[in-house]
């Protein structure tokens, strides 16, 4: 039982490592802005985050599509 779970996790990471790495880098890029948004939410901070980090925001928005497309193939 335990071997099956570890094997499935290893296969999942083997096939999706690039997607997971991109999501982690996007979150790392947005770390200060996300902390500011969580502490004191303002729309100006939200718009600043979106306009100053367009690639990181785009990766986070389309990341569910990445994983759904890999499940179908």
LINJO-V222999 format. One record per backbone hydrogen bond with DSSP energy under -1.0 kcal/mol. CO is the residue of the C=O (numbers start at 0). NH is the residue of the N-H. If there is no record, write none. Layout:
[[CO | NH] [CO | NH]]
This chain:
[[0 | 4] [1 | 5] [2 | 6] [3 | 7] [4 | 8] [5 | 9] [6 | 10] [7 | 11] [8 | 12] [9 | 13] [10 | 14] [11 | 15] [15 | 19] [16 | 20] [17 | 21] [18 | 22] [19 | 23] [20 | 24] [21 | 25] [22 | 26] [23 | 27] [24 | 28] [25 | 29] [29 | 33] [30 | 34] [31 | 35] [32 | 36] [33 | 37] [34 | 38] [35 | 39] [41 | 45] [42 | 46] [43 | 47] [44 | 48] [45 | 49] [46 | 50] [47 | 51] [48 | 52] [52 | 56] [53 | 57] [54 | 58] [55 | 59] [56 | 60] [57 | 61] [61 | 65] [62 | 66] [63 | 67] [64 | 68] [65 | 69] [66 | 70] [67 | 71]]
